[in-house]
Amino acid sequence: MKKVLIITYYWPPAGGIGVHRCLKFAKYLREFGWEPVICTAENAEYPVLDEGNLKDVPAGIKIIKTKIWEPYNLFKLISGKKKEERIHNVFLEEDKPSFAHKFGIWIRGNIFIPDARKFWIRPSVKFLSKYLKENHVDVLFTNGPPQSTHMIAYGVKKNLGIPWHADFQDPWTQVDYFSQLMLNPISKRIHEAMERRVFRNADKITICSNTWKSDLESIGARDVGVIVWGYDEDDFKNISVLLSKKFTLSHFGSLGPDRNAKILWKALSIISNEDKQFADDLEIELVGFIGHAIVDEINSLGMSKNLKLSAHISRQETLVRMYQAQVLLLILNDMPNVNGRLPGKLFEYLASRRPTLVIGPEESDASKIVHGVNAGFTCDFNDLDKTLATLRELYKKFKDGSLTSNQTDISQYSNRNLTKKLAGFLDEIISNSSSC
């Protein structure tokens, strides 16, 4: 069987959505003629842990762990955080960042290039360059962010000539938070030069949306493929729960300042003030890291009694709550590259078969997918009239018992079928390498 070395920072027991891209690929690759070998970080600083993800690790898989030193204790010291705190996305930590927090971000952007895992690159290149001389693999596969994984593969390919597939969950210099790194001109050029190095040397590049594919090609990437996030059919077997008796609008995942859906909160407030029964039925369920500005906004509109907040919960509990929700909220980030943003949770929303309400542009890739399988509705960030009309329509269906999702076939988004697509790309790399 052909072998692919998957270099990924996120691996069980890591929690959150980021771990699932490589984990689900690894789970299904054997079905398509590829044996995955995993290279991940030893003692990684994961923001969230979830032991439940261990069930998807394939039996007998080879897992290599290389040492990593991460500067999070330094960041905590600089930004005034406690040593025992776990660091999530540094741009979600505070709605009004202190000077110390901003200085920590400056350090992150200008000193730790390409990211805070930069100290994992050199020891991993050294170890893998030796290990792979004695343990053959056919292709290297890297997934970022963190983009340090790509620099590991670049070094290994330079030393050994092994073909390389670079996969992006998010873009590099085009990612929404890149402008918030406070980069000086030299640091910015270093990031761009590293990114071009990936474009020139990877044998295949993939990214998770059509819009971001075009964006990458516009800055020099060649022949970019698309592998979207997906859902795992196994995760949704035997989930049998009753729908919430409340008119529950549920969002799962982080909500920072760029995902404060002000028009949605305003529309809910307007209808609540008009209709006491609506106000009594409404429940706004937000699960994950929620910025203070969002909570303050909802409370200021008089809906504190309607707000249900939950910190991080297990993946299994998340899926159960998705099934219980009357409406699933997909709030996109109000940033310039929003049209390409395809949150991983979207595909799990589809698998739960509950109506999805997208808050974001109609022309976004997320909106196109939702409408393409008849799974829900879209309201633009600033379209109050449509948001009001959509909420009233959803509530009417809730009251008469007809609030369902009339989805068409979504099997193209299953992790098994997406892994089949990946295996095709890997086969193509081998074929092209053989003919050179």
C-alpha positions, 0 to 999 in steps of 0.5 A: 500500500502507498504511504503518505506522511501527514504532518499536522500540529493538531491531533487527538487528544486535541479538541475543536474543529481544527483537528478533524481535517487530518484526523478524518483523512487518516480515518478513511485513507486506507479505503483508497489505497493509502496508508497514513503515517502521522507526524505531530508535536510532542506536548503540544499546547492545545487550546481545547482537549477532547478525548472523544476524538481518540476513537477515530484514530485508525488501529495500528497507525504509525504516529511519530512525535517530534519535540516542540517548544512553544512560546505561550508562557512568554506570551502569557507573561507579556499579556498579563495572563495566568500561567495555567490559562489556555490560549485560544485565538489571540484575536478573540481573547479581548474585545478591547485589548490592553497594551500588553495584549497588543504587544503580545500580538506584535511579538507573535506577528514579527518575531514568531514567523510564520507562527508560534510553532516556528521552533518545531520546524528545524528539529522536525526537518532534522529528524524526518530527513533521517527517519525517512531515509530508512522508512519510505513514504510516497508523499508528504502531506501538510495541513496549515495553519499552523503554516510551520507544518509547510515549512517542515515539508519544504525542508524535508523535500529539499533534503530528500526530494519526496513529493509534497501536497500542501493543504490549507484550512485557512489562507496564509497572507490572505487570512482575515487576521493577517492585517491584525498582526501589526507586521513591519515591512520586513516581517510582511515580506518574510511571510510572503516569501515563505508562502511563495516558497510553498507555492513553488515547491509543493507538487499539489496545493489544496484549500477548503473553498472555491473563492479562496482557491481563486484568491491563492491563484491570484498571488501565484499558486498554481493549479489549486484544488478544493477539498471542503470541510465535511461531516463524518457519517459515523458521528451522526449514527444513533443520535436520537433526541427531541427537538427543543420546545423553545424557538432555539437559535443555536451557534456553535464555536467562537464568536469574536468582534468580527462575528457580532451579528448586530442586525440579527440581535436587533431583529430578534429584539424588535420582534420580541418587543412586538410579540410577547409570545415570541419573547417567551419562546425565544432562546439564543444558544451560544456555545464556545468562546463568546466575546464580551461585546456580543453578550453586552449587545444582546443584554442591552437589547433586553434579551438577557433572559433569552440568552443561554451561554455554554463554555466548551462542551464535548464534541458528542454533546455538541452534535446532540445539541445541534439535533435539538436546535430549531435553527442553526446559526452560521455567523460569518466573519464580517471581513474582506475575505468572507466569501471564501470562509467555509466554517467546518461546522457548516457541514455538521449542520447539514448532517444534523438536518436542521434549518441553517440561517447564514448571517453573511453575504448571499454570494458567499461560498457558505451561502451557495452551499446551503442554498445548493442543498436546500438547507436554509436561509441567508441574511446579509450583515446589514439587511434588517428587513430580510432578517425580520422577514426570515425570522418571522417565517421561521417562527411561524413554521416553529409554531405550526410544527413545520420547521424542518430542513428539506435537504437534497443529497449531501453525500458529496460532503461526507468525509469518506467522499472527500478523502476519496478526492484527496486520494485522487490528488495523491495518486496524481502526484505519484503519477506525475513524479513517475513520469518526470 
